[in-house]
Amino acid sequence: MKTSRSMARTYIKWLWALGVIALVALIIYFLGSIVLYLSLAAVLALVGRPVCRALQRVRIGRKALPATLAAVLTLMVFYLVGSLFVLLFVPIILSEIEALSRVDVMQVVNQFREPMDEYSALLARYHIDVDIYASAEKYLVRYVQSMFAGVGAGDVFGLVSGIGDFIVMVFATSFIAFFF
């Protein structure tokens, strides 16, 4: 049987373990963006290492390509590939957004007219107040309109903020990856 002293030591060990776990969780919570940047930079460094080594084997005259220049060229290759992905997918996304902006809300609501009429007939058959149908139709119109609502000023500022955050992330990750 355990003594009270050994039980107290066990509790103290558990409290220390919980404290360490809480401390690590707080560090990740408050420094999450830094942890993300370090993780992305580590992945870029691991993926870019073979490219960098291949570039260092390139000879210009009798001299090999310096490691710094090879690292810069490797980062530029990553930027080029990322830019190509953006150039490939942004026009597709923009065309889909434009197609969604041309959706006629009332035409979508009219597609639900027959099911709503059946719903109204079902309610009338069971002698349920039909005013619920009118509120359901209003709800449907509001819901469909909110799905296809235009872009507001808050959305634009959110987009600008997101682009700024993305630029900072790319710069910080590139800087860290350069030194890995």
C-alpha positions in Angstrom: 0.0 0.0 0.0 1.3 3.5 -0.9 2.1 5.9 1.8 0.7 9.4 1.8 4.2 10.7 1.1 4.5 8.6 -2.1 1.0 9.6 -3.2 1.9 13.2 -2.7 5.0 12.7 -4.9 2.8 11.1 -7.5 0.4 14.0 -7.5 3.3 16.5 -7.7 4.7 14.6 -10.7 1.2 14.8 -12.4 0.9 18.4 -11.6 4.3 19.1 -13.1 3.4 17.1 -16.2 0.1 19.0 -16.6 1.9 22.3 -16.1 4.4 21.5 -18.8 1.6 20.4 -21.2 -0.3 23.7 -20.4 2.9 25.7 -21.0 3.5 24.0 -24.3 -0.2 24.6 -25.3 0.1 28.3 -24.4 3.3 28.7 -26.3 1.7 27.1 -29.4 -1.5 29.2 -28.9 0.3 32.5 -28.6 3.1 31.8 -30.9 1.2 29.8 -33.4 2.1 31.9 -36.4 5.8 31.6 -35.6 5.4 27.8 -35.3 3.6 27.8 -38.6 6.4 29.8 -40.3 9.1 27.5 -38.9 7.2 24.4 -40.0 6.7 25.7 -43.5 10.3 26.8 -43.7 11.5 23.4 -42.6 9.3 21.7 -45.3 10.6 24.1 -47.9 14.2 23.5 -46.8 13.7 19.7 -47.0 12.1 19.9 -50.4 14.5 22.4 -51.7 17.7 20.7 -50.5 18.0 18.4 -53.5 17.4 21.3 -55.9 20.0 23.4 -54.1 22.6 20.5 -54.2 21.9 20.0 -57.9 22.5 23.7 -58.5 25.8 23.6 -56.5 27.1 20.9 -58.9 26.7 23.3 -61.8 30.1 24.6 -62.9 30.6 28.0 -64.4 34.1 27.8 -65.9 36.1 26.1 -63.1 34.0 27.5 -60.2 31.0 25.9 -58.6 27.9 27.8 -57.9 28.1 29.2 -54.3 25.7 27.8 -51.7 24.1 31.2 -51.2 23.3 31.7 -54.8 22.0 28.2 -55.1 19.7 28.8 -52.1 18.4 32.0 -53.7 17.8 30.3 -57.0 16.0 27.5 -55.3 13.7 30.0 -53.6 13.1 31.6 -56.9 12.2 28.2 -58.4 9.6 27.9 -55.6 8.3 31.4 -56.3 8.0 30.5 -60.0 6.1 27.3 -59.4 3.8 29.1 -56.9 3.2 31.9 -59.4 2.3 29.3 -62.1 -0.2 27.7 -59.8 -1.8 31.1 -59.2 -1.8 31.9 -62.9 -3.5 28.6 -63.5 -6.2 28.6 -60.9 -7.1 32.3 -60.3 -8.8 32.7 -63.8 -10.9 29.6 -63.1 -12.0 30.8 -59.7 -12.8 34.3 -61.1 -14.9 32.8 -63.8 -16.8 30.8 -61.2 -17.4 33.9 -59.1 -18.6 35.8 -62.2 -21.0 32.9 -63.0 -22.4 33.0 -59.5 -22.9 36.7 -59.6 -25.2 36.3 -62.6 -27.5 33.9 -60.8 -31.1 35.2 -60.8 -32.4 34.8 -57.2 -36.0 34.8 -58.1 -35.5 32.1 -60.7 -33.9 29.9 -58.0 -36.8 30.6 -55.7 -39.3 29.7 -58.5 -37.6 26.3 -58.8 -38.9 25.7 -55.3 -42.4 26.9 -56.1 -43.8 23.4 -56.8 -42.4 21.8 -53.7 -43.6 24.8 -51.7 -47.1 24.4 -53.2 -47.1 20.7 -52.2 -46.0 21.7 -48.8 -48.9 24.2 -48.6 -51.4 21.6 -49.7 -50.1 19.1 -47.1 -50.5 21.8 -44.4 -54.0 22.6 -45.6 -55.0 18.9 -45.7 -54.1 18.6 -42.0 -55.8 21.9 -41.2 -52.6 23.7 -40.2 -52.4 27.4 -40.5 -51.2 28.3 -44.0 -49.4 31.5 -42.9 -46.5 29.2 -42.1 -46.1 28.7 -45.9 -45.8 32.5 -46.4 -43.1 32.7 -43.8 -41.3 29.7 -45.2 -41.3 31.3 -48.7 -40.0 34.6 -47.2 -37.3 32.6 -45.4 -36.3 30.8 -48.6 -36.1 34.1 -50.5 -33.9 35.6 -47.8 -31.7 32.5 -47.6 -31.1 32.4 -51.3 -30.5 36.1 -51.5 -27.9 35.9 -48.7 -26.1 33.1 -50.6 -25.7 35.2 -53.6 -25.3 38.6 -51.9 -22.7 41.0 -53.3 -19.4 41.8 -51.8 -19.5 44.3 -49.0 -16.9 46.7 -47.7 -16.0 44.4 -44.8 -15.3 41.6 -47.3 -12.9 43.9 -49.3 -11.0 44.9 -46.1 -10.8 41.3 -45.1 -9.4 40.3 -48.5 -6.8 43.1 -48.3 -5.9 42.0 -44.8 -5.6 38.4 -45.9 -3.4 39.3 -48.8 -1.1 41.3 -46.5 -0.9 38.4 -44.0 -0.1 36.1 -46.9 2.7 38.4 -48.1 4.2 38.5 -44.6 4.0 34.7 -44.4 5.7 34.2 -47.7 8.5 36.6 -46.8 9.0 35.2 -43.3 9.0 31.6 -44.5 11.4 32.4 -47.3 13.7 34.2 -44.9 13.7 31.3 -42.4 14.0 28.7 -45.2 17.0 30.5 -46.6 19.0 29.9 -43.4 17.9 26.3 -42.9 
